[in-house]
């Protein structure tokens, strides 16, 4: 993009005035996807520079930046939701990763990949769909208990209790697998 100096200064000044607000908006709306925050902020800035470069500078730049940020955030959530639809259940590798988090001694054992697959398949088969969902939301999507409760239609205390019991269950299953190894 070739932006003349005057337009470059214009973009910088508008961005300096709006950056904190755009960042706060992104942090608030993308709190369940914190890895996306910087990407969205960059996309907003690039869209602004592109609009100014194409002689389509908005009349109200701050409002325009917030609107573009909201549109990009909606697009990100749409992409995330599409990905969730295709991968609702956990894979064996996901279960193994959770096992390592819950029962770290497993990483010190000399267990072959085939045995790990066998163990994770056994553990995976012992988990209900709801348990898999809780593990996914809590450990992979880093959702807060409040968000998980809202998505699942349960109370926060019920989700906390289920997660606690699920961690104990996975620990017990991992321990059984190691003992039977």
TANOR-V346156 format. One record per helix or strand of 2 or more residues. SS is the DSSP state (A for helix, B for strand). FROM is the first residue (numbers start at 1). TO is the last residue. If there is no record, write none. Layout:
ss & from & to
SS & FROM & TO
SS & FROM & TO
//
This chain:
ss & from & to
A & 5 & 29
A & 34 & 53
A & 61 & 86
A & 92 & 102
A & 104 & 108
A & 113 & 125
A & 129 & 140
A & 145 & 152
A & 156 & 179
//
